[in-house]
């Protein structure tokens, strides 16, 4: 598996400090279980954080206050686990679902697309998406950040192609229409911290019911 789209340093540092909402932390942890490169980078940030904590024990002042605030943040991030048998859903995602794809409680959102909202804190929402090959998701923009991690298949949009292990980081300046490639269904883990901004009327009407 060749991963071309990785997590940013900002996301990895926030994850290391325990500052991400649980839904974003789940995306990061799941990607780390798939990506050697990002896992090594995350380990380096963890090491730097540990060194700062040790240094703070021998000093005082503003740095101590900053570290104290970081250490007091709730640690809601999921921790990557050792590789398990081959499944579509990597650890730690299987722990949230309670198994692999056969344990997912899908809900249809139309045109063959299905979703399953996962239980996380209210700061952001995590969902699994099932998009049949060749099917598109309605064009939309963002009122906040959206992270999308591909677990199976691939999709394309106006920015690039995203295959297994790739993460798309979409901010408020990104408007796109993701289209699953022909062939096997595209299965993604997506997290958002604000409602999407749809152009078409029907998705806007359905938005409150689908919680997207």
Buried (B, 14 or more C-beta within 10 A) or exposed (E): EEBEBBBEEEBBBBBBBBBBBBBBBBBBBBBBBBBEEBBEBBEEBBEEBEEEEEEBEEEEEEEEEEBEEBEEEEEBBBEBEEEEEEEBBBBBBBEBBEEBBEEBEEEEBEEBBBBBBBEBEEEBBBBBBBBBBEBBBBBBBBEBBBBBBBBBBBBBBEEEEBBBBBBBBBEEEBBBBBBBBEEEBBBBBBBBBEBBBBEEEEBBEBBEEBEB
